[in-house]
Amino acid sequence: MEKIIIGNVRTGTRGEKDKPIKLPYFDVHLDNSTSSLAVEIFNEVYNHPKCLKIKFVNQNPLVIGFQKYEGKKLVCYGNGNKARRLEEQGKRTNIECNPANCMYRKKGECKRVGRLYFVIKKLEDEGIWCYPMGSEKGIDNIKMRVDRANRIGKDLTADWYELYLKAENGIMGKNYIPDI
């Protein structure tokens, strides 16, 4: 039987007036992709963990994409080859996605995002978890480690890894950068 995606693991939440709040630990809370059951399962075993023991689900557990928002509306989402863009009339069109030549990417309006898929130790029978990332540095850290493992022929699904957060001081306060 194939495992299903049970929910999202996050390092941020929303506060008053929908303002983003960075968390120094991994959190699972109710959202469009995470059920109350997933929240309950995670919180029974973990209490604000700063590190998770994970096992990857395949050799390419990190999916990278590109997103451009206007306000809170996602107006373009691509994978580095193709994208779907929302036109002014509300119609979605398919376009080429070339991050190296994207004028929105060059202006910092198109952000690289990642989704990391894994199982969590002590919860491995529950399903697959997703860790959505917006930290370009975090995406680079994990991509570098996954690429290296694939380059040397290491089976990423065979061993447990530690997914942890490194605290770094940024312009807007502390940032918590994921790494393995």
Salt bridges, closest charged atoms under 4 A:
ASP18 OD1 - ARG14 NE 3.92
ASP18 OD2 - LYS72 NZ 2.47
ASP27 OD2 - HIS29 ND1 2.61
ASP31 OD2 - ARG10 NE 3.02
GLU70 OE2 - LYS68 NZ 3.23
GLU87 OE2 - ARG85 NE 3.19
GLU109 OE1 - LYS68 NZ 3.97
GLU109 OE2 - LYS107 NZ 3.89
GLU136 OE2 - ARG105 NH1 2.95
GLU136 OE1 - ARG112 NH2 3.43
ASP140 OD1 - ARG112 NH2 2.59
ASP147 OD2 - LYS143 NZ 2.59
ASP159 OD2 - LYS154 NZ 2.91
GLU162 OE2 - LYS53 NZ 3.82
GLU168 OE1 - LYS137 NZ 2.79
ASP179 OD1 - ARG145 NE 2.97
ASP179 OD2 - LYS166 NZ 3.36
